[in-house]
Amino acid sequence: MGFTIGGIRDLRPGTRRRGRASECTVVAEYTGLHGWDVVPGARATALSGERGARCSCGAPHCAAPGAHPLRHARTVPAGSTLREVAAAWAELPGAAVLLPVGRSFDVIEVGATAGRQALVRMERMGLPLGPVAVTPHGRAHFLVAPGAFAELPDLLYRMGWDGARLDLRCLPPDSHITAPPSDLAGLGPVRWLRPPELGTAVRPPHARLLLGTLAYVCHRSAAR
């Protein structure tokens, strides 16, 4: 199955152009191939010789430097072409790529080490998997079907994990995650542990299929 972004190039499943593609082309893959909305976000610059970072939003005491949508920035909607993405990004050069949670997908967040271990287990078990990202501050984001945030307490209860102390949470709807290739809060780039593919990005797995393994690995990691 092929797909033309803005009539410029044909992108097919399995193609790996992200390392050399422009940021606009990556955003157009997110909107055009995977059906995700994209929100232009602030960027952070580490302060030389000081702690913290300066945010491109201009607020002198920004609470989340480089990790929030830019005020008044327009969402680039799912289905946008490369031409439309380029026009939007031209208005905000250097914007970070943010993905809104709760629309096309929800996000289960765990520690990066536990996330890597769980991903290996899931692949060996043949579980259905969606995209998985890892942040420079040590968190792993598992993209799952929308609705996971509301379902999580009941799912944990039914699986017997409701009383356990787990480094595991579902990000709330209307929050955002920073997506590759963007830098997060001046700490470094976000990377894909498992890149989005045509089918799994559009239809990520339900949280209940992954939650048991994630909870087990998080619990085992905490016990160590």
PyRosetta script that sets phi, psi and omega in degrees:
from pyrosetta import init, pose_from_sequence

init()
pose = pose_from_sequence("MGFTIGGIRDLRPGTRRRGRASECTVVAEYTGLHGWDVVPGARATALSGERGARCSCGAPHCAAPGAHPLRHARTVPAGSTLREVAAAWAELPGAAVLLPVGRSFDVIEVGATAGRQALVRMERMGLPLGPVAVTPHGRAHFLVAPGAFAELPDLLYRMGWDGARLDLRCLPPDSHITAPPSDLAGLGPVRWLRPPELGTAVRPPHARLLLGTLAYVCHRSAAR")
pose.set_psi(1, 128.5)
pose.set_omega(1, 179.5)
pose.set_phi(2, -105.6)
pose.set_psi(2, 168.0)
pose.set_omega(2, 178.0)
pose.set_phi(3, -153.2)
pose.set_psi(3, 131.8)
pose.set_omega(3, -179.6)
pose.set_phi(4, -104.5)
pose.set_psi(4, 123.3)
pose.set_omega(4, 176.6)
pose.set_phi(5, -95.8)
pose.set_psi(5, 110.9)
pose.set_omega(5, 177.5)
pose.set_phi(6, 61.8)
pose.set_psi(6, 18.6)
pose.set_omega(6, 178.8)
pose.set_phi(7, 71.1)
pose.set_psi(7, 17.8)
pose.set_omega(7, -173.8)
pose.set_phi(8, -103.5)
pose.set_psi(8, -46.9)
pose.set_omega(8, -177.5)
pose.set_phi(9, -144.5)
pose.set_psi(9, 155.0)
pose.set_omega(9, -178.6)
pose.set_phi(10, -99.4)
pose.set_psi(10, 119.8)
pose.set_omega(10, -179.2)
pose.set_phi(11, -111.4)
pose.set_psi(11, 127.9)
pose.set_omega(11, -177.7)
pose.set_phi(12, -120.3)
pose.set_psi(12, 155.7)
pose.set_omega(12, 178.7)
pose.set_phi(13, -53.7)
pose.set_psi(13, 140.3)
pose.set_omega(13, 178.7)
pose.set_phi(14, 91.1)
pose.set_psi(14, -12.3)
pose.set_omega(14, 179.5)
pose.set_phi(15, -70.1)
pose.set_psi(15, 137.8)
pose.set_omega(15, -178.6)
pose.set_phi(16, -123.0)
pose.set_psi(16, 85.0)
pose.set_omega(16, -179.0)
pose.set_phi(17, -107.2)
pose.set_psi(17, -0.9)
pose.set_omega(17, -168.7)
pose.set_phi(18, -61.6)
pose.set_psi(18, -33.8)
pose.set_omega(18, -176.8)
pose.set_phi(19, -62.6)
pose.set_psi(19, -28.7)
pose.set_omega(19, -176.7)
pose.set_phi(20, -118.3)
pose.set_psi(20, -1.8)
pose.set_omega(20, -178.7)
pose.set_phi(21, -80.0)
pose.set_psi(21, 154.3)
pose.set_omega(21, 174.8)
pose.set_phi(22, -70.9)
pose.set_psi(22, 159.9)
pose.set_omega(22, 179.1)
pose.set_phi(23, -60.0)
pose.set_psi(23, -37.1)
pose.set_omega(23, -180.0)
pose.set_phi(24, -63.5)
pose.set_psi(24, -38.1)
pose.set_omega(24, 178.7)
pose.set_phi(25, -65.8)
pose.set_psi(25, -39.2)
pose.set_omega(25, 177.5)
pose.set_phi(26, -63.3)
pose.set_psi(26, -45.8)
pose.set_omega(26, 178.6)
pose.set_phi(27, -60.9)
pose.set_psi(27, -39.4)
pose.set_omega(27, 179.0)
pose.set_phi(28, -66.2)
pose.set_psi(28, -31.6)
pose.set_omega(28, 173.0)
pose.set_phi(29, -64.2)
pose.set_psi(29, -43.1)
pose.set_omega(29, -179.9)
pose.set_phi(30, -61.4)
pose.set_psi(30, -45.2)
pose.set_omega(30, -177.2)
pose.set_phi(31, -77.8)
pose.set_psi(31, -45.1)
pose.set_omega(31, -172.4)
pose.set_phi(32, -82.2)
pose.set_psi(32, -41.2)
pose.set_omega(32, -177.9)
pose.set_phi(33, -88.5)
pose.set_psi(33, -39.7)
pose.set_omega(33, -170.9)
pose.set_phi(34, -103.0)
pose.set_psi(34, -7.3)
pose.set_omega(34, 175.4)
pose.set_phi(35, 71.1)
pose.set_psi(35, 33.2)
pose.set_omega(35, 179.8)
pose.set_phi(36, -104.6)
pose.set_psi(36, 141.5)
pose.set_omega(36, 164.9)
pose.set_phi(37, -72.2)
pose.set_psi(37, 149.5)
pose.set_omega(37, 176.0)
pose.set_phi(38, -129.1)
pose.set_psi(38, 137.3)
pose.set_omega(38, -178.8)
pose.set_phi(39, -117.3)
pose.set_psi(39, 126.5)
pose.set_omega(39, 175.2)
pose.set_phi(40, -65.0)
pose.set_psi(40, 131.9)
pose.set_omega(40, -175.8)
pose.set_phi(41, -120.2)
pose.set_psi(41, 165.7)
pose.set_omega(41, 177.4)
pose.set_phi(42, -72.0)
pose.set_psi(42, 157.3)
pose.set_omega(42, 173.2)
pose.set_phi(43, -117.7)
pose.set_psi(43, 154.9)
pose.set_omega(43, 179.5)
pose.set_phi(44, -118.6)
pose.set_psi(44, 146.5)
pose.set_omega(44, 175.6)
pose.set_phi(45, -119.4)
pose.set_psi(45, 124.3)
pose.set_omega(45, 179.1)
pose.set_phi(46, -62.6)
pose.set_psi(46, 139.0)
pose.set_omega(46, -179.9)
pose.set_phi(47, -85.0)
pose.set_psi(47, 123.9)
pose.set_omega(47, -177.9)
pose.set_phi(48, -63.9)
pose.set_psi(48, 124.8)
pose.set_omega(48, 177.1)
pose.set_phi(49, 72.8)
pose.set_psi(49, 7.7)
pose.set_omega(49, -179.6)
pose.set_phi(50, -131.4)
pose.set_psi(50, 162.4)
pose.set_omega(50, 172.8)
pose.set_phi(51, -81.8)
pose.set_psi(51, 154.0)
pose.set_omega(51, 175.9)
pose.set_phi(52, 90.9)
pose.set_psi(52, -170.3)
pose.set_omega(52, -176.4)
pose.set_phi(53, -147.3)
pose.set_psi(53, 157.6)
pose.set_omega(53, 176.6)
pose.set_phi(54, -99.1)
pose.set_psi(54, 132.0)
pose.set_omega(54, -177.0)
pose.set_phi(55, -94.6)
pose.set_psi(55, 142.1)
pose.set_omega(55, -179.4)
pose.set_phi(56, -70.6)
pose.set_psi(56, -8.6)
pose.set_omega(56, 178.4)
pose.set_phi(57, -70.6)
pose.set_psi(57, -18.3)
pose.set_omega(57, 177.1)
pose.set_phi(58, 93.1)
pose.set_psi(58, -11.0)
pose.set_omega(58, 179.0)
pose.set_phi(59, -68.9)
pose.set_psi(59, 127.8)
pose.set_omega(59, -175.6)
pose.set_phi(60, -66.6)
pose.set_psi(60, -26.7)
pose.set_omega(60, -179.5)
pose.set_phi(61, -127.3)
pose.set_psi(61, 51.2)
pose.set_omega(61, -178.4)
pose.set_phi(62, -59.9)
pose.set_psi(62, 130.7)
pose.set_omega(62, -177.5)
pose.set_phi(63, -74.6)
pose.set_psi(63, -21.4)
pose.set_omega(63, -178.5)
pose.set_phi(64, -139.0)
pose.set_psi(64, 68.0)
pose.set_omega(64, -175.3)
pose.set_phi(65, -59.3)
pose.set_psi(65, 126.0)
pose.set_omega(65, 178.0)
pose.set_phi(66, 70.3)
pose.set_psi(66, 19.4)
pose.set_omega(66, -176.7)
pose.set_phi(67, -142.5)
pose.set_psi(67, 38.7)
pose.set_omega(67, 178.5)
pose.set_phi(68, -152.1)
pose.set_psi(68, 158.0)
pose.set_omega(68, 177.5)
pose.set_phi(69, -64.0)
pose.set_psi(69, 149.7)
pose.set_omega(69, 174.7)
pose.set_phi(70, -74.8)
pose.set_psi(70, 135.2)
pose.set_omega(70, -179.4)
pose.set_phi(71, -61.9)
pose.set_psi(71, 134.9)
pose.set_omega(71, 178.5)
pose.set_phi(72, 71.9)
pose.set_psi(72, 2.4)
pose.set_omega(72, 177.9)
pose.set_phi(73, -72.8)
pose.set_psi(73, 140.8)
pose.set_omega(73, -179.8)
pose.set_phi(74, -83.7)
pose.set_psi(74, 135.9)
pose.set_omega(74, 172.4)
pose.set_phi(75, -65.5)
pose.set_psi(75, 135.1)
pose.set_omega(75, 173.8)
pose.set_phi(76, -90.3)
pose.set_psi(76, 108.8)
pose.set_omega(76, -169.4)
pose.set_phi(77, -75.7)
pose.set_psi(77, 156.4)
pose.set_omega(77, 173.9)
pose.set_phi(78, -53.1)
pose.set_psi(78, 138.1)
pose.set_omega(78, -178.6)
pose.set_phi(79, 96.1)
pose.set_psi(79, -7.4)
pose.set_omega(79, -179.8)
pose.set_phi(80, -65.2)
pose.set_psi(80, 142.6)
pose.set_omega(80, 179.4)
pose.set_phi(81, -86.5)
pose.set_psi(81, 170.3)
pose.set_omega(81, 177.5)
pose.set_phi(82, -58.6)
pose.set_psi(82, -40.2)
pose.set_omega(82, 179.2)
pose.set_phi(83, -61.8)
pose.set_psi(83, -42.8)
pose.set_omega(83, -179.7)
pose.set_phi(84, -69.3)
pose.set_psi(84, -38.7)
pose.set_omega(84, 176.9)
pose.set_phi(85, -63.5)
pose.set_psi(85, -45.8)
pose.set_omega(85, -178.8)
pose.set_phi(86, -61.0)
pose.set_psi(86, -38.3)
pose.set_omega(86, 178.7)
pose.set_phi(87, -65.7)
pose.set_psi(87, -41.1)
pose.set_omega(87, 179.5)
pose.set_phi(88, -67.1)
pose.set_psi(88, -42.0)
pose.set_omega(88, -178.0)
pose.set_phi(89, -72.7)
pose.set_psi(89, -25.0)
pose.set_omega(89, 177.3)
pose.set_phi(90, -64.7)
pose.set_psi(90, -27.0)
pose.set_omega(90, 178.5)
pose.set_phi(91, -75.0)
pose.set_psi(91, -24.3)
pose.set_omega(91, -176.2)
pose.set_phi(92, -135.8)
pose.set_psi(92, 65.5)
pose.set_omega(92, -177.0)
pose.set_phi(93, -58.8)
pose.set_psi(93, 136.3)
pose.set_omega(93, 179.4)
pose.set_phi(94, 84.8)
pose.set_psi(94, 4.9)
pose.set_omega(94, 179.8)
pose.set_phi(95, -64.0)
pose.set_psi(95, 148.2)
pose.set_omega(95, 174.4)
pose.set_phi(96, -79.8)
pose.set_psi(96, 157.4)
pose.set_omega(96, -180.0)
pose.set_phi(97, -95.0)
pose.set_psi(97, 112.2)
pose.set_omega(97, 178.3)
pose.set_phi(98, -114.1)
pose.set_psi(98, 143.9)
pose.set_omega(98, 177.7)
pose.set_phi(99, -115.6)
pose.set_psi(99, 127.0)
pose.set_omega(99, 179.9)
pose.set_phi(100, -75.4)
pose.set_psi(100, 137.9)
pose.set_omega(100, -180.0)
pose.set_phi(101, -90.3)
pose.set_psi(101, 143.5)
pose.set_omega(101, 174.9)
pose.set_phi(102, 96.7)
pose.set_psi(102, 1.0)
pose.set_omega(102, 177.1)
pose.set_phi(103, -103.2)
pose.set_psi(103, -78.3)
pose.set_omega(103, 178.4)
pose.set_phi(104, -85.0)
pose.set_psi(104, -19.6)
pose.set_omega(104, -177.3)
pose.set_phi(105, -160.0)
pose.set_psi(105, 159.4)
pose.set_omega(105, 166.0)
pose.set_phi(106, -105.8)
pose.set_psi(106, 171.5)
pose.set_omega(106, -176.1)
pose.set_phi(107, -132.5)
pose.set_psi(107, 124.7)
pose.set_omega(107, 169.4)
pose.set_phi(108, -97.1)
pose.set_psi(108, 124.1)
pose.set_omega(108, -177.5)
pose.set_phi(109, -109.2)
pose.set_psi(109, 131.7)
pose.set_omega(109, 176.1)
pose.set_phi(110, -137.7)
pose.set_psi(110, 172.2)
pose.set_omega(110, 173.6)
pose.set_phi(111, -62.3)
pose.set_psi(111, 149.1)
pose.set_omega(111, -174.7)
pose.set_phi(112, -62.6)
pose.set_psi(112, -40.8)
pose.set_omega(112, -179.3)
pose.set_phi(113, -64.4)
pose.set_psi(113, -46.9)
pose.set_omega(113, 177.3)
pose.set_phi(114, -62.9)
pose.set_psi(114, -37.7)
pose.set_omega(114, 179.9)
pose.set_phi(115, -63.6)
pose.set_psi(115, -42.0)
pose.set_omega(115, 177.8)
pose.set_phi(116, -63.6)
pose.set_psi(116, -44.3)
pose.set_omega(116, 179.9)
pose.set_phi(117, -63.7)
pose.set_psi(117, -42.3)
pose.set_omega(117, 179.4)
pose.set_phi(118, -65.1)
pose.set_psi(118, -39.0)
pose.set_omega(118, -179.8)
pose.set_phi(119, -62.0)
pose.set_psi(119, -42.0)
pose.set_omega(119, 177.5)
pose.set_phi(120, -61.2)
pose.set_psi(120, -45.1)
pose.set_omega(120, 178.8)
pose.set_phi(121, -60.9)
pose.set_psi(121, -45.7)
pose.set_omega(121, -177.9)
pose.set_phi(122, -64.0)
pose.set_psi(122, -40.5)
pose.set_omega(122, 178.6)
pose.set_phi(123, -63.9)
pose.set_psi(123, -40.3)
pose.set_omega(123, 178.0)
pose.set_phi(124, -66.1)
pose.set_psi(124, -33.2)
pose.set_omega(124, -179.8)
pose.set_phi(125, -80.8)
pose.set_psi(125, -10.0)
pose.set_omega(125, -179.4)
pose.set_phi(126, 73.9)
pose.set_psi(126, 25.5)
pose.set_omega(126, 179.2)
pose.set_phi(127, -72.4)
pose.set_psi(127, 148.7)
pose.set_omega(127, 176.1)
pose.set_phi(128, -68.2)
pose.set_psi(128, 135.4)
pose.set_omega(128, -175.9)
pose.set_phi(129, -131.8)
pose.set_psi(129, 143.6)
pose.set_omega(129, 172.0)
pose.set_phi(130, -103.4)
pose.set_psi(130, -167.2)
pose.set_omega(130, 177.9)
pose.set_phi(131, -63.3)
pose.set_psi(131, 147.7)
pose.set_omega(131, 176.9)
pose.set_phi(132, -135.6)
pose.set_psi(132, 126.4)
pose.set_omega(132, 179.3)
pose.set_phi(133, -114.6)
pose.set_psi(133, 156.3)
pose.set_omega(133, 175.9)
pose.set_phi(134, -128.2)
pose.set_psi(134, 137.1)
pose.set_omega(134, -176.8)
pose.set_phi(135, -99.1)
pose.set_psi(135, 161.6)
pose.set_omega(135, -179.7)
pose.set_phi(136, -71.6)
pose.set_psi(136, -12.2)
pose.set_omega(136, 176.7)
pose.set_phi(137, -102.2)
pose.set_psi(137, 22.7)
pose.set_omega(137, 167.3)
pose.set_phi(138, 83.1)
pose.set_psi(138, 36.4)
pose.set_omega(138, 176.3)
pose.set_phi(139, -123.9)
pose.set_psi(139, 146.7)
pose.set_omega(139, 176.2)
pose.set_phi(140, -113.9)
pose.set_psi(140, 136.6)
pose.set_omega(140, -178.4)
pose.set_phi(141, -115.4)
pose.set_psi(141, 114.6)
pose.set_omega(141, 176.2)
pose.set_phi(142, -98.1)
pose.set_psi(142, 118.1)
pose.set_omega(142, 179.2)
pose.set_phi(143, -83.5)
pose.set_psi(143, 126.0)
pose.set_omega(143, -177.7)
pose.set_phi(144, -130.9)
pose.set_psi(144, 174.7)
pose.set_omega(144, -176.8)
pose.set_phi(145, -64.3)
pose.set_psi(145, 147.7)
pose.set_omega(145, 177.6)
pose.set_phi(146, -57.0)
pose.set_psi(146, 149.3)
pose.set_omega(146, -179.5)
pose.set_phi(147, 104.9)
pose.set_psi(147, -9.7)
pose.set_omega(147, -176.2)
pose.set_phi(148, -64.0)
pose.set_psi(148, -35.6)
pose.set_omega(148, -178.0)
pose.set_phi(149, -59.0)
pose.set_psi(149, -44.9)
pose.set_omega(149, -179.7)
pose.set_phi(150, -71.7)
pose.set_psi(150, -31.6)
pose.set_omega(150, -175.1)
pose.set_phi(151, -84.5)
pose.set_psi(151, -19.3)
pose.set_omega(151, -168.9)
pose.set_phi(152, -55.3)
pose.set_psi(152, -48.9)
pose.set_omega(152, -178.5)
pose.set_phi(153, -58.1)
pose.set_psi(153, -42.4)
pose.set_omega(153, -179.5)
pose.set_phi(154, -69.7)
pose.set_psi(154, -38.7)
pose.set_omega(154, 178.1)
pose.set_phi(155, -62.6)
pose.set_psi(155, -44.6)
pose.set_omega(155, 178.8)
pose.set_phi(156, -63.4)
pose.set_psi(156, -38.6)
pose.set_omega(156, 178.7)
pose.set_phi(157, -63.2)
pose.set_psi(157, -48.1)
pose.set_omega(157, -177.2)
pose.set_phi(158, -67.2)
pose.set_psi(158, -25.9)
pose.set_omega(158, 178.7)
pose.set_phi(159, -89.9)
pose.set_psi(159, -3.4)
pose.set_omega(159, 178.3)
pose.set_phi(160, 83.8)
pose.set_psi(160, 15.7)
pose.set_omega(160, -178.2)
pose.set_phi(161, -106.0)
pose.set_psi(161, 6.6)
pose.set_omega(161, -173.5)
pose.set_phi(162, -66.4)
pose.set_psi(162, -28.2)
pose.set_omega(162, -179.2)
pose.set_phi(163, -93.9)
pose.set_psi(163, -1.8)
pose.set_omega(163, -176.4)
pose.set_phi(164, -85.7)
pose.set_psi(164, 148.2)
pose.set_omega(164, 174.6)
pose.set_phi(165, -87.4)
pose.set_psi(165, 106.1)
pose.set_omega(165, -175.0)
pose.set_phi(166, -120.8)
pose.set_psi(166, 137.3)
pose.set_omega(166, 172.1)
pose.set_phi(167, -83.8)
pose.set_psi(167, 71.7)
pose.set_omega(167, -173.2)
pose.set_phi(168, -151.3)
pose.set_psi(168, 133.3)
pose.set_omega(168, 177.1)
pose.set_phi(169, -154.7)
pose.set_psi(169, 160.4)
pose.set_omega(169, 173.7)
pose.set_phi(170, -103.0)
pose.set_psi(170, 131.3)
pose.set_omega(170, 178.3)
pose.set_phi(171, -71.7)
pose.set_psi(171, 140.0)
pose.set_omega(171, -175.9)
pose.set_phi(172, -71.6)
pose.set_psi(172, 152.7)
pose.set_omega(172, 174.5)
pose.set_phi(173, -57.2)
pose.set_psi(173, 148.7)
pose.set_omega(173, -179.4)
pose.set_phi(174, 73.6)
pose.set_psi(174, 4.4)
pose.set_omega(174, 167.1)
pose.set_phi(175, -84.3)
pose.set_psi(175, 178.8)
pose.set_omega(175, -177.4)
pose.set_phi(176, -137.6)
pose.set_psi(176, 149.0)
pose.set_omega(176, 170.2)
pose.set_phi(177, -115.4)
pose.set_psi(177, 146.2)
pose.set_omega(177, 173.4)
pose.set_phi(178, -80.2)
pose.set_psi(178, 133.0)
pose.set_omega(178, -175.5)
pose.set_phi(179, -109.1)
pose.set_psi(179, 150.4)
pose.set_omega(179, 172.1)
pose.set_phi(180, -55.7)
pose.set_psi(180, 142.1)
pose.set_omega(180, 10.6)
pose.set_phi(181, -97.8)
pose.set_psi(181, 18.4)
pose.set_omega(181, -170.9)
pose.set_phi(182, -73.4)
pose.set_psi(182, 153.9)
pose.set_omega(182, 173.8)
pose.set_phi(183, -80.9)
pose.set_psi(183, 144.1)
pose.set_omega(183, 178.5)
pose.set_phi(184, -109.3)
pose.set_psi(184, 112.5)
pose.set_omega(184, 171.7)
pose.set_phi(185, 56.2)
pose.set_psi(185, 28.7)
pose.set_omega(185, 179.1)
pose.set_phi(186, 76.9)
pose.set_psi(186, 8.8)
pose.set_omega(186, -176.1)
pose.set_phi(187, -93.7)
pose.set_psi(187, -19.1)
pose.set_omega(187, -176.1)
pose.set_phi(188, 136.5)
pose.set_psi(188, 174.6)
pose.set_omega(188, -175.9)
pose.set_phi(189, -77.1)
pose.set_psi(189, 149.4)
pose.set_omega(189, 167.9)
pose.set_phi(190, -80.7)
pose.set_psi(190, 141.8)
pose.set_omega(190, -178.1)
pose.set_phi(191, -127.3)
pose.set_psi(191, 155.6)
pose.set_omega(191, 173.9)
pose.set_phi(192, -86.7)
pose.set_psi(192, 123.5)
pose.set_omega(192, 166.1)
pose.set_phi(193, -77.8)
pose.set_psi(193, -37.5)
pose.set_omega(193, 175.4)
pose.set_phi(194, -134.3)
pose.set_psi(194, 104.0)
pose.set_omega(194, -174.5)
pose.set_phi(195, -64.0)
pose.set_psi(195, 154.7)
pose.set_omega(195, 176.5)
pose.set_phi(196, -65.5)
pose.set_psi(196, 139.5)
pose.set_omega(196, 174.6)
pose.set_phi(197, -120.5)
pose.set_psi(197, 162.6)
pose.set_omega(197, -170.0)
pose.set_phi(198, -55.8)
pose.set_psi(198, -49.0)
pose.set_omega(198, -176.3)
pose.set_phi(199, -74.7)
pose.set_psi(199, -46.5)
pose.set_omega(199, -174.1)
pose.set_phi(200, -74.1)
pose.set_psi(200, -26.6)
pose.set_omega(200, 177.6)
pose.set_phi(201, -71.4)
pose.set_psi(201, -39.4)
pose.set_omega(201, 180.0)
pose.set_phi(202, -75.1)
pose.set_psi(202, -35.9)
pose.set_omega(202, -178.6)
pose.set_phi(203, -129.4)
pose.set_psi(203, 75.8)
pose.set_omega(203, -179.8)
pose.set_phi(204, -67.0)
pose.set_psi(204, 158.6)
pose.set_omega(204, -176.6)
pose.set_phi(205, -70.1)
pose.set_psi(205, 156.8)
pose.set_omega(205, 175.1)
pose.set_phi(206, -70.7)
pose.set_psi(206, 146.1)
pose.set_omega(206, -176.9)
pose.set_phi(207, -57.4)
pose.set_psi(207, -34.9)
pose.set_omega(207, -175.6)
pose.set_phi(208, -62.6)
pose.set_psi(208, -24.0)
pose.set_omega(208, -178.8)
pose.set_phi(209, -75.9)
pose.set_psi(209, -24.4)
pose.set_omega(209, -176.3)
pose.set_phi(210, -108.5)
pose.set_psi(210, -21.5)
pose.set_omega(210, -167.4)
pose.set_phi(211, -63.9)
pose.set_psi(211, -38.2)
pose.set_omega(211, -179.3)
pose.set_phi(212, -59.7)
pose.set_psi(212, -46.3)
pose.set_omega(212, 179.6)
pose.set_phi(213, -67.3)
pose.set_psi(213, -42.7)
pose.set_omega(213, 179.1)
pose.set_phi(214, -61.5)
pose.set_psi(214, -44.7)
pose.set_omega(214, -179.6)
pose.set_phi(215, -64.3)
pose.set_psi(215, -43.3)
pose.set_omega(215, 179.9)
pose.set_phi(216, -60.7)
pose.set_psi(216, -47.5)
pose.set_omega(216, -177.9)
pose.set_phi(217, -67.2)
pose.set_psi(217, -40.1)
pose.set_omega(217, 177.5)
pose.set_phi(218, -62.6)
pose.set_psi(218, -40.3)
pose.set_omega(218, 179.8)
pose.set_phi(219, -66.4)
pose.set_psi(219, -43.0)
pose.set_omega(219, 179.6)
pose.set_phi(220, -65.3)
pose.set_psi(220, -38.9)
pose.set_omega(220, 178.4)
pose.set_phi(221, -64.1)
pose.set_psi(221, -39.2)
pose.set_omega(221, 179.5)
pose.set_phi(222, -67.5)
pose.set_psi(222, -34.9)
pose.set_omega(222, -178.4)
pose.set_phi(223, -67.2)
pose.set_psi(223, -24.6)
pose.set_omega(223, 179.9)
pose.set_phi(224, -77.3)
pose.dump_pdb("model.pdb")
